[in-house]
Each structure stands twice: as C-alpha cells, then as structure tokens.
Amino acid sequence: MKIRQIKRTVKGRPTVDGAGVKLIRVLGHDDVRDIDPFLMMDAFDSDRSEDYIKGFPMHPHRGIETVTYLVKGQIDHEDSLGNVGSISEGESQWMTAGSGILHQEMPQASDRMFGLQMWLNLPKKDKMTAPTYFDIKGDMIGVREIEQGTVRVIAGKYEDTMGVEPKFVKVTMMDVTLHSEAKLELPVDEESNLFIYLVEGSGNFDTESHQLLEKRTAAIFGSGDTLQVKAGLEGVRFMVFYGQPLRESIAWAGPIVMNTNEELDEAFRELRNDTFIK
C-alpha cells in the first residue's frame, strides 16, 4: 500500500460567469496536467439569490462533458436537443457536449445554493460524438453506510457500491462524510490523477505533513494507491475525483475544448454560421 500525499492545495479565485453568477474558479487551465482527464472545477455557495439567479442562459459546448453536483438548492436546465429537467440536493446533471450542444442552467431561488461543476475532457476519438445528457437522481447514486460515516458514489464504485458508469472516461466521483476524528482509507487506482474538495468541516489528508485542511479547499495528490483521511473534531465532508489521464493535446477557448487550434477555429466558424449543431 502506498499512501497518496498532497502535492499542493488550491483555494481558487472569485469570478463571475454566465449572466452574472458569482462563483469560485477552484481549478482550471493552470491545473490541467495534475487533474487530467478533468479540466476545471467551479464551486458556488451563496444564501443570496442575487448572486446566482440570472444563471447561465443558453450557451454552446463542444469536446467535453460537464458534471454539476448539488449539495443544496435546485437548478433547472434545458438544451438544444429538447431536453428539460431539474436537479436538487444530492443530485447531479451530466452532459456530454460531444460534437456540439446549446444548453442553459438556471438556479432557482432557495435558502442556499451550494454545489460544484466539473468539466471532463473527452478523448480525441470521442470529441465529435453525438451529444447527450441525463440527470443523476438520488436513486442512481450508490450509498454505502460505514462505521465512520457515509460514502455516496456518484460515478464509479467504492468496494461493491456502484454509481453510474461513465461512457467515455471512466472517472470516479464520490461524496464522503466522516464523523468526528474518524479515519478512512479509500483505495484509488494508482494510474489515476486524484484531487479532492472539502465541502464542510476539516480533515488531515497527508500522513507526512499532518496539515489540517479546512472547507472550501481543493487538494491535488501525488502517486499512490490509497487515500488516507482523518476527520477533524467537527467531522468532514469532501468530494473525491480521480481518473486515468488522457495525455492528449488541449486547445481550449471559452466553452470549446478540442485538440488543435484548427479544430477550435472550425467550431467558432460554425457558431457564426449557425452550423454548430450537427
């Protein structure tokens, strides 16, 4: 067994996206090498509806998958394929943009809007696949009650508890809650890049530095086959993300992520010519 140690921690920076949504860009362009096949992670957390109510009106994507996970609140969404849906607390919306899709995500006013959105890269061979998406409702998420707390498996598996199985990039995403000072060892594919994000509480995720991480912190890990954590006094809730890197060239501009600049130019030319949707 080789315990993963923290390479670095990231707090992110405040930004405004969509039609005026305030959020934290936790991971992005500068982190791609360490989080590949993931590209980006945004966090949003507010009890003020004016921070998010204008939402993300209809906008394009190509070459990626977007995964939104809600801890609190409700988001309504629709797309250019005619799909309409809604996700709420503990649910996820997974969109494969593929060859191109227009979609919008509109948060609804609530006591608290709290969640994450991840961008997941598509392999070169699947960049232009047909776009699809689906809501991951509560009964699709694997829930494993353990002595130390609860492991919710959004994608991939924990022991014999399964979440959804991603079609293109076989990543694992989990929402883990541990009681006060509880200890847990999570097996991790040693070929994968691994990062976490603390949602609530605090925890020690590094056996060498014994650094206590606080909520709203991301940690990117080095190599190994085990993630080890000890919860702080108030317990800890954290998200786990890992997947095998694609190690492919990335050409990225706004909502489009391809492999070459020529492919980017073609995507934006199609947007101008109204030929983007296949």
N, C-alpha and C positions, 0 to 999 in steps of 0.2 A: 504494500500500500504506500502510495506517495501522496502526501497532503498538499493540496494547492495552496500557494502563498500569494498574497496580494502584490501585484506589480505596481499599481497606483490606484488612487481614489479620485473621483470626479464629483464635483457639486453641480457643474453646469452653469449656464448663464441665462438670465431672464431675456425673453424675446417676445415679440408679438407676431402672430401668424394668422392665416385665414383672413376674416373680415375684422379682426381686432381682438383675437383671443390671446390673453396673457398666459404664457407657459414658460417652463424651464427647458431649454435645449441641453439635455444632460450629456448625450453622446452624439457625435456627428462626424464630419469629414476627417478631423484630426485623429479619430479613434478607430477608423475602419480596419487598419491592419490587425489591431488587437481584438476586434469583435466580429470580423468576417466569419459567417455569412451575413450578420446583421450590419446595417448601415447607420442607423440612427435610433435614438430614443428620446422622446419628449415626455415630460411629466407635467401634469396640470392639477392644481389643488386650490380651490377657492370657495368661500362661502358668500361671495358677492356675484350675483348673476351678471352684472355689467362687465365682469372680467371675461365672460365666455359666451354670452347669449347670442352674439352675432355669428358665431360658429364659423364653419368652413363651407361657404357656398360652392356650387358646382365647379370642380377643377379637374384637370387631367392627371393621369399617371401612366407610365409605361415602364416595363422592365423590372418591376419589383412586386412585393407583397406588402400590404400594410396590415398590422395587427393592433387593434385597440382593445385594451383591457380596463374595465371599470371597477374601481373599488367602491365608489359611491356615485350616485347620480343616475342620469338617463341621457342617452344620445339617440336621436332619430337619424336615419340615413336613407338615401336612395341613390340610384345610379342610372347610367345611360342604357343599361340593359332592361330597365323597367322594374328592377328590384326595389322594394321598400321594406324597411324593418326598423327595429328598435332594440337596444341592449340596455340593461340596467345593472345594478350592483352584482359583482361576481361573475359577469358575463363578458364575452369577447366577440368582436367582429373581425373576421379575417377576409381580406380582399386580395385576390390575385389579379393585378392590373394587366399582366401579360402584354399583348400587342397594343393595348390602349383602352382606357375606360375613363369616363367622366363620373365623378361621384361627389356627394356632399354629406357632411356630418354636422348635425345641428344639435348641440347640447340644449337640454331643457332645464328651465329654472328649477333649482332644488336647494335644500338646506346646505348641501356640499357637493361640489363637482370635483372628483378625485380619481385620477387614473393615469394610464400610460399609453403612448402609441409607439410601436416599434416599426421600423422599415426593415424588411428582409430582402436581400438581393436574390434575384433569380439567376440560375446558371445561363451561360451564353446560349445553350441549346434550347432553353425554355423561355427566353426573353419575349418571343412573339407568340407564345401560347394563347389560346382563347381566354379572355378574361372571365373570371367567375368570382363569386364570393358568397359567404354564408355566415350566419350568426351562430356563435357557440353558446348555446343556452346552458343554464345551470346543470341540467341532467346529462350534458355531454362532457362535463368536467369531472374527472376522476377524483374522488375524495377519500383520503386514507387517514383515519384517526389513529394516531400513535400515542404512546405514553407521554412523549414530550410535547405533543401538540397536534397540529393538523397539516397535512400536505395535500394541496389541491393541484392536480395535474391538468394543465390546460392543453398541452401538446406533449407527445412522447409518453414516457412511463416512469413510474417510481415503483421498484420491485414489481409486483403483479397488478398495480393500479394504473390504468390507461387513461390518457386524454385522447384528443383527436390525433390522427396520424397525418402530418403534412404530406402533400402530394409531391412537392418538388424538392424542398430542402428539409431534411429530417431533423429539425431542431427540437429541443426540449424546453418547455416553459412551465414553471411551477410557481405557486403562491404558497409560501410556507409560514406558518405561525407557530412559535415555540413559547412555552411557559417560562416564567421567571427562572433564570440560570440553567435552563435545560440545555443539554448537549445533544448534538446530532451529527452523524457522518453520512453525507449523501454521496453515493457512487456517481462518478462523472466519466463519460467517455474520454479517455486520455488524448485522443486525436482532436478533440474539440476545443474551440475558444470558449471561455467561460466568463460571464460577468453577472453581478447581482445588483439589485436596487433595494435599499431599505425603505419600507413603507411606513412602519411605526416602530417605536422602541429603539433598542440598541443591541449590539452584539459584537463579539470578538470572532473574526473570521480568519485570523492569522496566528498560527502557533508560534511564529518566531518573534514578531513584534508585539503581540498581545494588544494591538491597537483596538480600542473600542470604537466602532463605527456608530454614528447617530443616524436618525431618519433623514430622508432626502439626500442620501449619499449613494453613489454607484461605486463599485469596486471591480476592477479588472484583474484577473488572476493569471499566474504563470502555469506551467505544466503540472500534470499530476492526474491521479485517477480518483481522488476523494476531496470533497469539500467538507471542511470541518467547521462547526459553529458552536459557540456557547452564548446563549441569550443573556442580556443584561438583567438587572433587577426587575425592570418593568416588563420583561419579555421582549420579543422581537417578531416583526412580520417583514418578510423580504421576498422579493421576486428573484427567481433563478432562470438564467438563459444560457443555453450552450448549443453549439452545433459545429460540425466539421467545416473548416474554411473552404471557400471555393477557389481562392488564389487565382482569380481572373482579373484582367484589366478592368478598370472602372472609369467610365466617362459620365459625369454627373452634373446636371444643370437643373436646379429647381426640382420639379416633380418627376423628372425623367432620369432614369439611370440605365445606361447602356454600356457597351464595351469599348466603343470608339467614338471620336468626335464626329465622324461622318454619320454614324447612326443617330447621334443627338441632333445634328443639323437636319436630317431627314424627318425626325419626329416633330421638330418645331415648324418645319416647312409644311408638314401635313396638318398641323394645328391651324396654321394660317390659311390653308387651302380647304379646310373642312373635310379632309380625307383621313383624319386621325383614327376614327373608329372604323374597325375592319368589318 
